[in-house]
Amino acid sequence: MLELRAITAGYDRRAPVVRAASLSVAPGEAVGLLGPSGCGKSTLARVAALLHRPDAGTLLLDGEPVRRWRHRAPRALRTTVGVVFQQPRLSADPRLRLTDLIAEPLRATGRRDDIPRRIPELAYSVGLTPDLLTRRPHEVSDGQLQRACLARALVLRPRWLVCDEMTAMLDASTTAALVAAVEHHRAATGAGLLAVGHDQVLLDRWCDRTVHWTELTAATEPVGPSPV
């Protein structure tokens, strides 16, 4: 189980963008988180992906509270969560060929022997042809690069996948291909999914249930500044 309990988070403790939000994702479950731009859902997604330490509250993975974040989190914990962001060009090293981009997590975790098998396998699953794998980010479209970023997120077979507006910048055919690749991974591994977005039609079709941002925050009164 991935559990976010009473999470308060942001980039300024005096003005958090997330206040006491709670959400859970069971193994094998797909949960959509729906909300408008700027509401704080991406910050909550970064907390779920172990990329942002909350100011208050607890993140639990399989009942164990997370105590360290980003590179300080234990490797075994970090590799259980894969994440795909909205803008692939901000999350991809422009110097790397797509094949090396996808292989980054394997090299970082000492699994180089898996590269010859996993890269072609994943490239096929996300719809990347062999000729695209030799190109660098500036030589491919946003949709092709996002396919590579999804492959990178799946390469270690994570048990939890966080997709933060993954398809917001993509056309319908690319969106369908990436959703299909995520669903293939979930069917093969039993992974849980947190899909963040503002397209209710997509989330309702994709996910087992969709949670509206207002449902996370409706029971929480605004927190004012501490009295002096």
N, C-alpha and C positions, 0 to 999 in steps of 0.2 A: 504494500500500500504506500502511495505517495500522499502525504498529508501536510497541508499548510494550515497551521492553527494560529489564528489571531495575529496575522502578519501585519506589521506596520513597517513601511519601508519607503525610501526616497533618496534624494541626494542632498537634502538639507533637513537636519533633524527638527528644525523649527517649522518646517512645512512639508511633511511627508505626503507623497502622492497616493500611497496605499495605507489605509487605516483599519487595523483589526480585521483583515479579510481571512476567511477560512474556506478551504476547498480540498477535496480529496479525489484521488484517482485510483481505482482498484486495478490489480493486475488484469491485463486483457481488456480493460475498459477504455473507451474513447470519450473524453469529456471536452466539449466545446466551451470556451469562455468568450462571451460576446460583449462588446462594449465599444463606445465611440473612441475616436482618436484622442489621446491625451488624458484618458481617464485613469491610467495607472496599470492597465492590464499587462503591458510589456514588462514593467518593473516587477510585477508579481511573477511573470513567466521566468524572468532572470533569477529570481529567488528560487523557484522550483528547479531550475537548471544548475544550481549551486554557483551561479556567477555573480550574485549580489547578496551581501550579508544584510539581513533585515535589522532594523533598529529595535524591534520587539517581536515576540512571537516565536514559533518553533516550526521547523521543517523536519518531518520524520520520513525516513525511507525504511520500509519493512519494520516499523515500530521503533527504530533507533533514531534519536535526534541527531541532526547534523550540527557539528560544532566548529568545523573549519570550512572555508569557502575558497573558491577559485583554485589556484595552484597549491594552496595549503591543505586542501581536502585530500584524504588518502586516495591513491590512484584507484583502488578497487571501488571506491564510492563514486569518483568522478566518471569512471567509464560505464557506470550503470545508466547514465543519463545522456542522451543525444539531443542536440538542439539545432534548429534551423531558424535563421533570422529572416526578416522581411527583405533586406537589401543585401544581395549576395556580394556586391562589389565592396561592401564595407567589411565583409567577413572572410574575404579570400585574399591571400597573398598574391599580388599582381605578378610576382616573379616566377611563380610556380606553374608548370604545366598542369592540366586538369588531373592527369594520372597521379602526379605527386601531391596535389591538393587532397585527393581522396585518400591517398596512402599516409598522410600526415599522422593520424592517430595510431596507425600500426607501427610506424617508425618510433613514435614517442613512447610506446609501451613495449618495445622490444619484440615485436611480432613481424619482423621483416619477412620471415619465411612464408607468411600468409599472403603477401602482396601479389605474387603471380596468379594465385587462384581467386582472391577476393576482388581485385580491381575489375577484371573482365566480367565477373559475375554481377557485381553491383552496377557497372556501366550499362550492362544489358537491362537490368531491372528498372533503371531510371530513364532509359532511352537515349543513352549516349553512344554514338558510333565510334569505332576505333580511331578514325581520323580526328575526331574532336578531342580525344584524350591527349594528343600531342600538342594541343594549342594552349596558349596562356589566356587569362581572363579577358584581356582587351581584344582578343581574336574571336570571341564567341558572344552570343546574345545573352541578355539577362536570363532568359529562360533556360538556356543551355548551362549557364554558370550555376543557376539555382539547382539544376539537376545534379551537378557535381557536388554542391554543398549538401544536398540531401544524402547522396552516396557517402560523403565523408561522415555525416552524422550516424549513418547506419553501419559503418564498416566494422565497428567493435561489437555489433549485435546488442545494443543497449536494451535494457529491460523497461526503460521509460523514455519516451520521446516527447520533446517540447517543440511545437511548431508555432513560432510567433509571427503571425501574418505571412506565412510561408508563400502563399499564392497571391498576395495582394497586388503585385506588379506584373502578373502573368496573364497570358491569354487563356481561353477556355480549354484548349487542347492540352496545353502544358499543365494547367491545373489538374485536369483529369488524370494525366500520366503520373504526376507526383503523388496525388492522393492514392492512386492504385499501387504505387511502389510502397507507400507507407502501410497500406492495408495488407500487402503481401508480407511485409516484415512482421506485422502484428500477428497474422495468421500462422507464420512459421515459428514465432518465438513467444507468443503470449504477452507481448509488451503492452504496457499502458500508454495512452496518448493524451496529452493536453494540447488542444488546438486552439490557439488564440486568434481572434479575428473580429471583423465588423460585418461580415456577410452572413446573415442569419440563415439564408437558404442553403448555402454551402455547409455551414456547421450542422444544421438540422439533418441534412442528408448524410453527412459524413459520420457524425458522432452518435453514441448511444444516448447521450443527453447533452443539452446545452444550458449552461448557467449564465444568466444575465449579470453584468457587473453590478447592477443595482441590488441584486439579491445578496451579494457579498457584503454590501456596505449599508443596506437599508436599516439594519438593526444597530448601527454604530453612530452615536452622536459625534458631531465634529469636536475635535480636540483643540482647545484654545491654548494659548501660551501659559506656562506654569506661573502661578502667582508669585510675586516678589516678596 
